[in-house]
Amino acid sequence: MEGMVQSSVPQYSKPFHSLTRRNPTVVTSVRITAIHSGRRLRIPQQSSSSHSFLPSISSPKVEGGTVSFATPEVGVSNTETREWAMQDFYTLRKDVETVFERVEEIRAAAGLKQLQHDLAALEAAAADSSLWDNRAKAQETLQALTDYKDKLKLLHDFKTQADDAETIIKLTEEMDSIDSGLLQEAAGIIKELNKALDRYELTQLLSGPYDKEAAVVTITAGAGGTDAQDWADMLLRMYVRWGEKQRYKTKVVEKSMGEEAGIKSATIEIEGRYAYGYLSGEKGTHRIVRQSPFNSKGLRQTSFSGVEIMPLLPEDSLDVEIPEEDLDISFTRAGGKGGQNVNKVETAVRITHIPTGVAVRCTEERSQLANKIKALSRLKAKLLVIAEEQRASEIKQIRGDAVKAEWGQQIRNYVFHPYKLVKDVRTGYETSDITSVMDGDLDPFIKSYLKHKYSLAANTSVVS
């Protein structure tokens, strides 16, 4: 007996495995074609000669969003096999019901009618011939238009995928047997849909003026000598892997190598929607406890590295003027491997904002002028973020928020020895799966911090 499902959702459009009985001579192939959401579902139906669940049919078991097949051992009765299959089906049906309710709640909270009304107003404004009389306002309007379209499409996709999973469940209930291929398809939809819903809920917690922007991550080795430099290199890999998992464009634009191992500092540009909003909570000191690979006795070592997060803002949006007398600009040789000017000409630029002590360094460009422009742009972005965080109205009121990477300042502890644990000091969230964390699985920490930040802001508003 064979079955094929053709889905309107591209990522789930794939053929399913056919099911066969132990005795193929008694099988009569019958196809039922159902129409749902403008697509055809060709569903396998058993012959009317038999309505029992046979041991050769494997049923999917859903565990944590993944599907494993419960194949009965030799000698197991048909009744027990049927019970296994039905139990797996009921579990999946419950998961589908849960995610369907979740989708409906999210769509209701989003206010679809208001979104459509606002979209129509933005489309009318974008069609106005005088739109580009004010370039800044035009760009703001077009960006808002894109955001509304993307949000509505996302909410529509949520509903479509939930309907697809529900349809498979209903069709399975009408069949005489359980098709493992169909249930595997439904389980796959639910797994991916839950991930998408998690990401959507995270974006709803991001309301800062720069949260939608790309991010610049700067990692600096702190107290701990060579171990700290090696730890900084490990953090560099962790954030690069996180960016890759999010399908963001990641680029290591600057890296200063340590004398023995690791790095003294590094700068990464992570380009993608909401990159800064997600990573903003990573700013601070990260502490590691482990057996030192650089100690011949293998003693336990504690090291620190500092992480700084800035938004990657377009130059035309940086309407901040900094008096020349407030800047201390110095030039050095970039050092390291690379172009013919690297070790001959002083192309590296370091700019310090004297009133706050905030400093940035840029070495990735070949010319001194290009590095100066980029460094100044980063400095302005940094000052804007500090001003926003401290609610200062003027840059001269800002006091730098730099934190030393040493004892008592950490935001997160990474313990490799004598046990394995990663714990965020601010939120209390922790996990023993340190391997996944170092491989870029930071979403649970990001989500817990954003919720923590949101609750703090809500409590503050209530008090005031």
DRENDO-355212 format. One line per field, with one value per residue (C-alpha): residue in three letters; residue number from 1; z, x, y. Coordinates in nm, 3 decimals, padded with zeros to 5 digits, always signed. Layout:
BEGIN
type: (ALA	...)
seq: (NUM	...)
pz: (Z	...)
px: (X	...)
py: (Y	...)
***
This chain:
BEGIN
type: (MET	GLU	GLY	MET	VAL	GLN	SER	SER	VAL	PRO	GLN	TYR	SER	LYS	PRO	PHE	HIS	SER	LEU	THR	ARG	ARG	ASN	PRO	THR	VAL	VAL	THR	SER	VAL	ARG	ILE	THR	ALA	ILE	HIS	SER	GLY	ARG	ARG	LEU	ARG	ILE	PRO	GLN	GLN	SER	SER	SER	SER	HIS	SER	PHE	LEU	PRO	SER	ILE	SER	SER	PRO	LYS	VAL	GLU	GLY	GLY	THR	VAL	SER	PHE	ALA	THR	PRO	GLU	VAL	GLY	VAL	SER	ASN	THR	GLU	THR	ARG	GLU	TRP	ALA	MET	GLN	ASP	PHE	TYR	THR	LEU	ARG	LYS	ASP	VAL	GLU	THR	VAL	PHE	GLU	ARG	VAL	GLU	GLU	ILE	ARG	ALA	ALA	ALA	GLY	LEU	LYS	GLN	LEU	GLN	HIS	ASP	LEU	ALA	ALA	LEU	GLU	ALA	ALA	ALA	ALA	ASP	SER	SER	LEU	TRP	ASP	ASN	ARG	ALA	LYS	ALA	GLN	GLU	THR	LEU	GLN	ALA	LEU	THR	ASP	TYR	LYS	ASP	LYS	LEU	LYS	LEU	LEU	HIS	ASP	PHE	LYS	THR	GLN	ALA	ASP	ASP	ALA	GLU	THR	ILE	ILE	LYS	LEU	THR	GLU	GLU	MET	ASP	SER	ILE	ASP	SER	GLY	LEU	LEU	GLN	GLU	ALA	ALA	GLY	ILE	ILE	LYS	GLU	LEU	ASN	LYS	ALA	LEU	ASP	ARG	TYR	GLU	LEU	THR	GLN	LEU	LEU	SER	GLY	PRO	TYR	ASP	LYS	GLU	ALA	ALA	VAL	VAL	THR	ILE	THR	ALA	GLY	ALA	GLY	GLY	THR	ASP	ALA	GLN	ASP	TRP	ALA	ASP	MET	LEU	LEU	ARG	MET	TYR	VAL	ARG	TRP	GLY	GLU	LYS	GLN	ARG	TYR	LYS	THR	LYS	VAL	VAL	GLU	LYS	SER	MET	GLY	GLU	GLU	ALA	GLY	ILE	LYS	SER	ALA	THR	ILE	GLU	ILE	GLU	GLY	ARG	TYR	ALA	TYR	GLY	TYR	LEU	SER	GLY	GLU	LYS	GLY	THR	HIS	ARG	ILE	VAL	ARG	GLN	SER	PRO	PHE	ASN	SER	LYS	GLY	LEU	ARG	GLN	THR	SER	PHE	SER	GLY	VAL	GLU	ILE	MET	PRO	LEU	LEU	PRO	GLU	ASP	SER	LEU	ASP	VAL	GLU	ILE	PRO	GLU	GLU	ASP	LEU	ASP	ILE	SER	PHE	THR	ARG	ALA	GLY	GLY	LYS	GLY	GLY	GLN	ASN	VAL	ASN	LYS	VAL	GLU	THR	ALA	VAL	ARG	ILE	THR	HIS	ILE	PRO	THR	GLY	VAL	ALA	VAL	ARG	CYS	THR	GLU	GLU	ARG	SER	GLN	LEU	ALA	ASN	LYS	ILE	LYS	ALA	LEU	SER	ARG	LEU	LYS	ALA	LYS	LEU	LEU	VAL	ILE	ALA	GLU	GLU	GLN	ARG	ALA	SER	GLU	ILE	LYS	GLN	ILE	ARG	GLY	ASP	ALA	VAL	LYS	ALA	GLU	TRP	GLY	GLN	GLN	ILE	ARG	ASN	TYR	VAL	PHE	HIS	PRO	TYR	LYS	LEU	VAL	LYS	ASP	VAL	ARG	THR	GLY	TYR	GLU	THR	SER	ASP	ILE	THR	SER	VAL	MET	ASP	GLY	ASP	LEU	ASP	PRO	PHE	ILE	LYS	SER	TYR	LEU	LYS	HIS	LYS	TYR	SER	LEU	ALA	ALA	ASN	THR	SER	VAL	VAL	SER)
seq: (1	2	3	4	5	6	7	8	9	10	11	12	13	14	15	16	17	18	19	20	21	22	23	24	25	26	27	28	29	30	31	32	33	34	35	36	37	38	39	40	41	42	43	44	45	46	47	48	49	50	51	52	53	54	55	56	57	58	59	60	61	62	63	64	65	66	67	68	69	70	71	72	73	74	75	76	77	78	79	80	81	82	83	84	85	86	87	88	89	90	91	92	93	94	95	96	97	98	99	100	101	102	103	104	105	106	107	108	109	110	111	112	113	114	115	116	117	118	119	120	121	122	123	124	125	126	127	128	129	130	131	132	133	134	135	136	137	138	139	140	141	142	143	144	145	146	147	148	149	150	151	152	153	154	155	156	157	158	159	160	161	162	163	164	165	166	167	168	169	170	171	172	173	174	175	176	177	178	179	180	181	182	183	184	185	186	187	188	189	190	191	192	193	194	195	196	197	198	199	200	201	202	203	204	205	206	207	208	209	210	211	212	213	214	215	216	217	218	219	220	221	222	223	224	225	226	227	228	229	230	231	232	233	234	235	236	237	238	239	240	241	242	243	244	245	246	247	248	249	250	251	252	253	254	255	256	257	258	259	260	261	262	263	264	265	266	267	268	269	270	271	272	273	274	275	276	277	278	279	280	281	282	283	284	285	286	287	288	289	290	291	292	293	294	295	296	297	298	299	300	301	302	303	304	305	306	307	308	309	310	311	312	313	314	315	316	317	318	319	320	321	322	323	324	325	326	327	328	329	330	331	332	333	334	335	336	337	338	339	340	341	342	343	344	345	346	347	348	349	350	351	352	353	354	355	356	357	358	359	360	361	362	363	364	365	366	367	368	369	370	371	372	373	374	375	376	377	378	379	380	381	382	383	384	385	386	387	388	389	390	391	392	393	394	395	396	397	398	399	400	401	402	403	404	405	406	407	408	409	410	411	412	413	414	415	416	417	418	419	420	421	422	423	424	425	426	427	428	429	430	431	432	433	434	435	436	437	438	439	440	441	442	443	444	445	446	447	448	449	450	451	452	453	454	455	456	457	458	459	460	461	462	463	464)
pz: (+00.000	-00.100	-00.003	-00.117	+00.039	-00.158	+00.070	-00.012	+00.243	+00.058	+00.356	+00.425	+00.067	+00.043	-00.030	+00.254	+00.296	+00.183	+00.422	+00.344	+00.512	+00.587	+00.327	+00.022	-00.168	+00.039	-00.014	-00.246	-00.320	-00.300	-00.316	-00.157	-00.270	-00.019	-00.077	+00.201	+00.176	-00.200	-00.210	-00.271	-00.015	-00.154	+00.150	+00.167	+00.260	+00.367	+00.190	+00.332	+00.393	+00.708	+00.973	+01.216	+01.302	+01.193	+01.363	+01.050	+01.069	+01.263	+01.437	+01.524	+01.883	+01.947	+02.206	+02.244	+01.892	+01.729	+01.595	+01.685	+01.570	+01.813	+01.625	+01.814	+01.884	+01.740	+01.923	+02.027	+01.968	+01.725	+02.014	+02.188	+01.860	+01.806	+02.158	+02.096	+01.770	+01.919	+02.218	+01.985	+01.779	+02.085	+02.207	+01.871	+01.851	+02.190	+02.068	+01.760	+01.973	+02.202	+01.923	+01.745	+02.060	+02.091	+01.733	+01.791	+02.108	+01.931	+01.635	+01.869	+02.074	+01.757	+01.657	+01.292	+01.199	+01.337	+01.163	+00.830	+00.886	+00.966	+00.663	+00.434	+00.577	+00.522	+00.165	+00.095	+00.243	+00.037	-00.281	-00.215	-00.474	-00.209	+00.001	-00.095	-00.019	+00.323	+00.270	+00.637	+00.677	+00.350	+00.467	+00.799	+00.621	+00.386	+00.673	+00.872	+00.565	+00.532	+00.902	+00.886	+00.574	+00.730	+01.052	+00.873	+00.653	+00.958	+01.136	+00.821	+00.791	+01.154	+01.083	+00.759	+00.922	+01.220	+00.980	+00.787	+01.103	+01.217	+00.876	+00.891	+01.236	+01.118	+00.809	+01.020	+01.246	+00.941	+00.822	+00.929	+01.014	+01.122	+00.848	+01.007	+00.721	+00.778	+01.152	+01.093	+00.867	+01.132	+01.400	+01.179	+01.122	+01.496	+01.580	+01.332	+01.416	+01.788	+01.708	+01.491	+01.763	+02.019	+01.794	+01.737	+02.110	+02.163	+01.910	+02.096	+02.398	+02.191	+02.189	+02.216	+01.946	+01.819	+01.885	+01.518	+01.410	+01.342	+01.620	+01.682	+01.944	+02.105	+02.322	+02.545	+02.761	+03.128	+03.446	+03.412	+03.182	+02.906	+03.034	+02.993	+02.638	+02.556	+02.717	+02.500	+02.193	+02.311	+02.349	+02.000	+01.858	+02.067	+01.930	+01.572	+01.602	+01.748	+01.451	+01.209	+01.382	+01.340	+00.972	+01.023	+00.832	+01.070	+01.009	+01.239	+01.149	+01.400	+01.609	+01.824	+01.898	+02.239	+02.294	+02.382	+02.294	+02.240	+02.167	+02.349	+02.178	+01.880	+01.709	+01.526	+01.306	+01.309	+01.043	+01.072	+01.192	+01.571	+01.619	+01.861	+02.049	+02.106	+02.206	+02.415	+02.732	+02.664	+02.757	+03.069	+03.221	+03.154	+03.408	+03.347	+03.603	+03.466	+03.486	+03.316	+02.994	+03.039	+03.385	+03.402	+03.727	+03.583	+03.864	+03.873	+03.718	+03.713	+03.421	+03.291	+02.958	+02.885	+02.616	+02.474	+02.241	+02.017	+01.738	+01.386	+01.274	+00.926	+00.912	+00.803	+01.121	+01.353	+01.406	+01.695	+01.687	+01.908	+01.959	+01.826	+02.159	+02.327	+02.115	+02.166	+01.837	+01.809	+01.525	+01.543	+01.317	+01.273	+01.316	+01.224	+00.882	+00.573	+00.326	+00.239	+00.461	+00.776	+00.941	+00.761	+00.790	+01.099	+00.969	+01.299	+01.466	+01.832	+01.937	+02.300	+02.410	+02.685	+02.894	+02.932	+02.877	+02.611	+02.351	+02.022	+01.793	+01.425	+01.218	+00.950	+00.669	+00.463	+00.496	+00.803	+00.687	+00.637	+00.980	+01.136	+00.976	+01.091	+01.442	+01.477	+01.360	+01.623	+01.892	+01.812	+01.822	+02.155	+02.305	+02.176	+02.346	+02.674	+02.656	+02.593	+02.876	+03.125	+02.984	+02.940	+02.720	+02.625	+02.564	+02.808	+03.087	+03.011	+03.249	+03.101	+03.193	+03.128	+03.362	+03.449	+03.357	+03.701	+04.029	+04.138	+03.803	+03.608	+03.453	+03.378	+03.518	+03.308	+03.527	+03.350	+03.665	+03.911	+03.762	+03.448	+03.479	+03.302	+03.515	+03.449	+03.765	+03.677	+03.587	+03.767	+03.450	+03.436	+03.237	+03.267	+02.888	+02.863	+02.529	+02.353	+02.508	+02.384	+02.044	+02.021	+02.186	+02.366	+02.297	+02.642	+02.810	+02.572	+02.626	+03.006	+03.009	+02.785	+03.006	+03.312	+03.154	+03.053	+03.404	+03.556	+03.319	+03.400	+03.776	+03.739	+03.547	+03.812	+04.094	+03.918)
px: (+00.000	+00.148	+00.077	+00.191	+00.127	+00.175	+00.191	+00.154	+00.424	+00.758	+00.966	+00.734	+00.666	+00.822	+00.701	+00.624	+00.745	+00.506	+00.372	+00.362	+00.205	+00.388	+00.171	+00.165	-00.071	-00.372	-00.320	-00.542	-00.415	-00.687	-00.618	-00.832	-00.778	-00.866	-00.860	-00.733	-00.619	-00.601	-00.381	-00.436	-00.362	-00.336	-00.397	-00.339	-00.642	-00.635	-00.822	-01.165	-01.057	-00.867	-00.882	-00.612	-00.277	-00.003	+00.339	+00.525	+00.389	+00.617	+00.452	+00.634	+00.696	+00.733	+00.996	+01.098	+00.984	+01.173	+01.027	+01.146	+00.979	+00.846	+00.905	+00.778	+01.014	+00.966	+00.692	+00.495	+00.122	-00.079	-00.285	+00.025	+00.151	-00.181	-00.172	+00.178	+00.072	-00.240	-00.049	+00.200	-00.085	-00.267	+00.054	+00.106	-00.259	-00.224	+00.088	-00.101	-00.391	-00.151	+00.038	-00.288	-00.413	-00.079	-00.103	-00.457	-00.350	-00.058	-00.271	-00.536	-00.277	-00.120	-00.444	-00.470	-00.738	-00.533	-00.221	-00.404	-00.543	-00.196	-00.051	-00.308	-00.221	+00.152	+00.093	-00.101	+00.182	+00.442	+00.245	+00.244	+00.453	+00.591	+00.729	+01.092	+01.085	+01.205	+01.454	+01.478	+01.101	+01.070	+01.316	+01.136	+00.803	+00.937	+01.102	+00.779	+00.592	+00.833	+00.800	+00.420	+00.420	+00.668	+00.467	+00.139	+00.302	+00.454	+00.117	-00.042	+00.230	+00.175	-00.194	-00.121	+00.130	-00.096	-00.382	-00.157	-00.069	-00.431	-00.545	-00.301	-00.433	-00.796	-00.719	-00.537	-00.842	-01.054	-00.817	-00.819	-00.447	-00.178	+00.055	+00.395	+00.493	+00.198	+00.262	+00.629	+00.532	+00.298	+00.567	+00.816	+00.571	+00.505	+00.875	+00.959	+00.644	+00.726	+01.072	+00.923	+00.672	+00.952	+01.145	+00.834	+00.766	+01.126	+01.093	+00.786	+01.010	+01.238	+01.118	+01.441	+01.527	+01.821	+01.695	+01.622	+01.975	+02.277	+02.534	+02.903	+03.046	+03.380	+03.552	+03.846	+04.056	+04.049	+04.212	+04.371	+04.670	+04.698	+04.390	+04.187	+04.313	+04.218	+03.877	+03.828	+03.897	+03.636	+03.380	+03.464	+03.381	+03.063	+02.921	+03.022	+02.845	+02.537	+02.526	+02.554	+02.271	+02.052	+02.155	+02.305	+02.604	+02.901	+03.239	+03.542	+03.665	+03.949	+04.148	+04.455	+04.635	+04.776	+05.146	+05.106	+04.748	+04.405	+04.333	+04.373	+04.068	+03.839	+03.552	+03.268	+03.002	+02.677	+02.437	+02.075	+01.736	+01.722	+02.085	+02.153	+01.827	+01.904	+02.266	+02.229	+02.203	+02.540	+02.725	+02.935	+03.198	+03.197	+03.376	+03.512	+03.628	+03.820	+04.136	+04.395	+04.537	+04.834	+04.927	+05.150	+04.981	+04.633	+04.522	+04.179	+04.189	+03.941	+03.957	+03.754	+03.671	+03.465	+03.197	+03.068	+02.769	+02.692	+02.437	+02.574	+02.405	+02.403	+02.618	+02.328	+02.139	+02.417	+02.303	+02.543	+02.799	+03.105	+03.330	+03.680	+03.832	+03.646	+03.831	+04.174	+04.283	+04.597	+04.742	+04.945	+05.057	+04.791	+05.026	+04.958	+04.940	+04.804	+04.841	+05.161	+05.081	+05.006	+05.347	+05.482	+05.217	+05.023	+04.676	+04.519	+04.309	+04.209	+03.960	+03.885	+03.593	+03.761	+03.451	+03.338	+03.657	+03.484	+03.733	+03.713	+03.981	+03.961	+04.220	+04.031	+04.056	+04.370	+04.381	+04.409	+04.121	+03.882	+03.966	+03.912	+03.568	+03.463	+03.603	+03.419	+03.096	+03.133	+03.209	+02.891	+02.686	+02.841	+02.764	+02.406	+02.351	+02.497	+02.282	+01.972	+02.049	+02.109	+01.829	+02.061	+01.943	+02.288	+02.609	+02.799	+02.579	+02.690	+02.913	+03.086	+02.945	+03.261	+03.298	+03.630	+03.660	+03.752	+03.612	+03.266	+03.165	+03.053	+02.709	+02.751	+02.957	+03.082	+03.200	+03.387	+03.538	+03.468	+03.115	+02.954	+02.724	+02.650	+02.452	+02.339	+02.385	+02.112	+01.827	+01.925	+01.881	+02.126	+02.206	+02.451	+02.475	+02.787	+02.890	+02.578	+02.624	+02.983	+02.859	+02.632	+02.310	+02.243	+01.872	+01.753	+01.983	+01.875	+01.506	+01.537	+01.726	+01.473	+01.188	+01.383	+01.446	+01.081	+00.957	+01.199	+01.075	+00.713	+00.776	+00.955	+00.664	+00.417	+00.623	+00.662)
py: (+00.000	+00.333	+00.692	+01.033	+01.378	+01.696	+02.000	+02.368	+02.448	+02.409	+02.300	+02.010	+01.900	+01.558	+01.202	+00.966	+00.610	+00.339	+00.078	-00.294	-00.592	-00.915	-01.084	-00.857	-01.083	-00.975	-00.605	-00.407	-00.055	+00.209	+00.583	+00.854	+01.211	+01.483	+01.855	+02.085	+02.447	+02.429	+02.120	+01.748	+01.479	+01.127	+00.910	+00.532	+00.322	-00.040	-00.311	-00.381	-00.741	-00.650	-00.376	-00.483	-00.324	-00.562	-00.602	-00.496	-00.142	+00.092	+00.385	+00.708	+00.806	+01.180	+01.271	+01.634	+01.717	+01.429	+01.106	+00.760	+00.440	+00.184	-00.140	-00.445	-00.731	-01.078	-01.263	-00.952	-00.987	-00.780	-00.640	-00.503	-00.357	-00.180	-00.039	+00.102	+00.261	+00.416	+00.552	+00.723	+00.864	+01.002	+01.168	+01.337	+01.442	+01.612	+01.795	+01.915	+02.041	+02.226	+02.400	+02.485	+02.662	+02.840	+02.968	+03.096	+03.278	+03.444	+03.552	+03.694	+03.884	+04.027	+04.202	+04.098	+04.353	+04.641	+04.514	+04.499	+04.850	+04.988	+04.809	+04.970	+05.313	+05.253	+05.133	+05.453	+05.663	+05.472	+05.541	+05.915	+06.101	+06.338	+06.053	+06.110	+06.481	+06.372	+06.090	+05.988	+05.969	+05.776	+05.513	+05.486	+05.438	+05.171	+04.986	+04.991	+04.866	+04.574	+04.492	+04.482	+04.263	+04.022	+03.999	+03.931	+03.669	+03.502	+03.488	+03.345	+03.079	+02.978	+02.914	+02.725	+02.490	+02.425	+02.345	+02.104	+01.911	+01.904	+01.777	+01.486	+01.392	+01.403	+01.198	+00.941	+00.910	+00.826	+00.554	+00.191	+00.192	+00.432	+00.555	+00.618	+00.848	+01.078	+01.100	+01.167	+01.454	+01.598	+01.562	+01.745	+02.030	+02.062	+02.064	+02.341	+02.538	+02.538	+02.674	+02.949	+03.040	+03.061	+03.300	+03.511	+03.540	+03.649	+03.931	+04.059	+04.120	+04.342	+04.702	+04.902	+05.157	+04.949	+04.595	+04.530	+04.616	+04.398	+04.359	+04.416	+04.179	+04.265	+04.004	+04.094	+03.861	+03.961	+03.831	+03.488	+03.524	+03.264	+03.081	+03.400	+03.444	+03.086	+03.147	+03.456	+03.241	+02.989	+03.268	+03.391	+03.049	+03.030	+03.356	+03.273	+02.937	+03.109	+03.347	+03.056	+02.870	+03.179	+03.194	+03.536	+03.664	+03.654	+03.809	+03.829	+04.177	+04.200	+03.954	+04.015	+03.690	+03.597	+03.530	+03.161	+03.071	+03.217	+03.582	+03.911	+04.055	+04.007	+04.186	+04.013	+04.169	+03.969	+04.093	+03.990	+04.107	+04.149	+04.038	+04.326	+04.272	+03.906	+03.959	+04.274	+04.066	+03.901	+04.219	+04.173	+03.949	+03.574	+03.351	+03.002	+02.743	+02.444	+02.236	+02.452	+02.302	+02.536	+02.411	+02.103	+01.998	+02.037	+02.263	+02.423	+02.770	+03.059	+03.302	+03.593	+03.756	+04.065	+04.080	+04.406	+04.435	+04.733	+04.782	+04.800	+05.121	+05.275	+05.588	+05.807	+05.718	+05.834	+06.192	+06.243	+06.519	+06.476	+06.778	+06.719	+06.820	+06.530	+06.276	+06.126	+05.966	+05.754	+05.548	+05.227	+04.948	+04.684	+04.386	+04.025	+03.860	+04.024	+04.310	+04.487	+04.788	+04.587	+04.605	+04.912	+05.184	+05.295	+05.204	+05.089	+05.358	+05.390	+05.660	+05.741	+05.956	+06.160	+06.256	+05.894	+05.696	+05.485	+05.361	+05.174	+05.034	+04.951	+04.765	+04.573	+04.831	+04.884	+05.262	+05.481	+05.702	+05.411	+05.274	+05.617	+05.652	+05.304	+05.356	+05.687	+05.522	+05.249	+05.504	+05.695	+05.375	+05.285	+05.626	+05.609	+05.274	+05.397	+05.709	+05.499	+05.261	+05.540	+05.757	+06.051	+06.336	+06.457	+06.268	+06.492	+06.348	+05.993	+05.803	+05.501	+05.161	+04.960	+04.663	+04.503	+04.137	+04.008	+03.870	+03.980	+04.127	+03.820	+03.784	+03.414	+03.128	+02.838	+02.549	+02.267	+02.112	+01.949	+01.937	+02.077	+02.375	+02.702	+02.949	+03.304	+03.510	+03.759	+03.525	+03.206	+03.001	+02.709	+02.397	+02.109	+02.069	+02.281	+02.125	+02.257	+02.603	+02.629	+02.516	+02.821	+02.704	+03.034	+03.073	+02.953	+03.208	+03.483	+03.407	+03.396	+03.727	+03.903	+03.784	+03.898	+04.237	+04.270	+04.188	+04.440	+04.711	+04.624	+04.637	+04.971	+05.122	+05.002	+05.153	+05.486)
***
